[in-house]
């Protein structure tokens, strides 16, 4: 059975974005060890899950990087476009994004169908309300929380009131040279 892995950037005070979604607080320094970690996590995944609200920005950003072969992100952008994506939506009837299908049924049912398929694991990047729903349904098998050395005071959270009974087991923590620390957790059974 495939695992669903969450990869998300967070502030030290638990936010994944400013109230308006802004990410200006994130550390963008090039750290080879962090790039290697992210690449390994991405390479272990054969499907990307996205919430509808995040998809436009996600696909647009990586498609734009693909127009710049000189960009240090070019090879990674190719992966982001080439890996099949599943967008969860209640409002769309067809996908206009490349290499993307829509999931319109109940969240747990759709995710569990994807987990039953053969292939590499599944990764989810966001957005905040979509990830919160996955957490609340108990669907995430691995948490890769990239804790940035910044406190922003308020903003978007993924661990809301209904996640208060979530118990996690630390698998490992990895500090990076740019001050970011990744905490890899799995749910306690």
C-alpha positions in Angstrom: 0.0 0.0 0.0 1.3 3.5 -0.9 1.9 6.0 1.8 0.6 9.6 1.8 3.5 12.0 2.8 3.0 15.6 3.8 5.8 18.0 2.9 5.2 21.5 4.3 7.0 24.6 5.3 6.1 26.0 8.7 7.1 28.9 11.0 8.3 28.0 14.5 4.9 29.2 15.8 3.0 26.7 13.7 1.8 28.7 10.6 2.1 27.5 7.0 1.4 30.9 5.5 0.4 34.4 6.4 -3.3 35.1 6.6 -3.2 36.2 2.9 -1.1 33.1 2.1 2.2 35.1 2.0 5.4 33.1 2.3 7.9 36.0 2.7 9.0 34.5 6.1 10.4 31.3 4.6 14.1 30.6 4.3 15.1 30.5 0.6 18.8 29.9 1.1 20.3 27.2 -1.1 21.2 24.4 1.2 22.5 21.3 -0.5 21.5 19.0 2.3 17.9 20.4 2.2 17.8 20.1 -1.6 18.9 16.5 -1.3 16.2 15.7 1.3 13.5 17.3 -0.8 14.7 15.5 -3.9 14.7 12.1 -2.2 11.2 12.7 -0.8 10.0 13.8 -4.3 11.7 10.9 -6.0 9.9 8.4 -3.7 6.6 9.8 -4.9 4.6 8.9 -8.0 1.6 11.1 -7.4 1.1 14.6 -6.1 -2.1 15.6 -4.3 -3.3 19.2 -4.3 -6.3 21.2 -3.2 -8.0 23.1 -5.9 -7.2 26.5 -4.5 -3.4 25.8 -4.5 -3.2 24.2 -7.9 -3.2 27.3 -10.2 -0.3 28.8 -8.4 1.6 25.5 -8.1 1.3 24.5 -11.8 1.8 28.1 -13.0 5.0 28.5 -10.9 6.6 25.2 -12.1 5.5 25.7 -15.7 7.1 29.1 -15.7 10.4 27.7 -14.3 10.4 25.2 -17.2 10.6 28.2 -19.6 14.0 29.0 -18.1 16.5 26.1 -18.7 19.2 28.1 -17.0 17.2 28.1 -13.7 18.7 26.1 -10.8 15.1 24.8 -10.3 14.7 23.6 -13.9 15.2 19.9 -13.2 13.0 19.9 -10.2 10.3 21.9 -12.1 10.3 19.1 -14.7 9.5 16.6 -12.0 6.7 18.8 -10.6 5.1 18.9 -14.1 5.8 15.3 -15.1 4.6 13.6 -11.9 0.8 12.9 -12.2 -1.2 15.2 -10.0 -4.7 14.7 -8.5 -6.6 17.8 -7.6 -9.4 17.6 -5.1 -12.3 19.7 -6.0 -16.1 20.0 -5.6 -16.5 22.8 -8.1 -14.5 21.8 -11.3 -15.8 19.4 -13.9 -12.6 19.2 -15.9 -8.9 19.9 -15.5 -7.1 22.5 -17.6 -3.7 21.6 -16.0 -1.1 19.4 -17.6 -0.8 15.8 -16.3 -3.6 16.4 -13.8 -6.8 14.6 -13.0 -9.7 15.6 -10.7 -11.0 13.8 -7.6 -14.5 14.8 -6.8 -15.7 12.1 -4.3 -15.4 11.9 -0.5 -11.9 12.7 0.6 -11.1 9.6 2.5 -12.6 7.3 -0.2 -10.6 9.0 -3.0 -7.3 9.0 -1.0 -7.7 5.4 0.1 -8.3 4.4 -3.6 -5.1 6.2 -4.5 -3.2 4.4 -1.7 -4.4 1.0 -3.0 -2.9 1.6 -6.4 0.5 0.2 -7.3 3.5 2.5 -7.6 5.5 4.9 -5.6 4.2 6.8 -2.6 2.0 10.0 -2.7 3.1 13.4 -1.7 0.9 16.4 -0.7 2.2 20.0 -0.4 -1.0 21.9 0.4 -2.9 24.2 0.7 -3.7 24.7 4.3 -7.4 23.8 4.4 -6.9 20.8 2.2 -4.0 19.5 4.4 -6.1 20.2 7.5 -8.8 18.0 6.0 -6.3 15.2 5.3 -5.0 15.4 8.9 -8.5 15.4 10.4 -9.4 12.3 8.4 -6.3 10.5 9.6 -5.0 10.0 6.0 -1.4 11.2 6.3 1.2 8.5 6.9 4.3 10.6 7.2 4.8 14.2 8.2 7.8 16.1 6.9 7.6 19.5 8.6 10.2 22.0 7.5 10.4 24.4 10.4 11.7 27.8 9.4 13.5 30.1 11.8 10.8 32.7 11.8 7.7 33.5 14.0 4.9 35.3 12.2 2.3 35.6 14.9 -0.8 34.7 12.9 -1.7 33.1 9.7 -2.8 29.8 8.2 -2.6 26.6 10.2 -2.9 23.0 9.3 -3.3 21.7 12.9 -6.6 23.0 14.0 -8.9 22.1 16.9 -9.9 18.7 15.4 -6.2 17.7 15.3 -5.7 18.1 19.0 -5.8 14.3 19.6 -3.2 13.6 17.0 -0.2 11.8 18.5 3.0 11.6 16.5 6.2 9.6 16.8 9.4 11.3 15.8 11.3 9.3 13.1 14.1 11.8 12.7 15.0 15.4 12.8 17.5 17.0 10.3 19.0 20.4 10.8 20.1 22.4 7.7 22.7 25.1 7.3 20.1 27.7 6.6 18.5 27.3 10.0 15.6 25.2 8.8 15.0 21.9 10.6 12.9 19.1 9.2 10.9 17.0 11.6 9.8 13.7 10.2 6.9 12.2 12.2 4.6 9.3 11.7 1.2 8.9 13.5 1.2 6.7 16.6 -1.0 3.7 16.0 
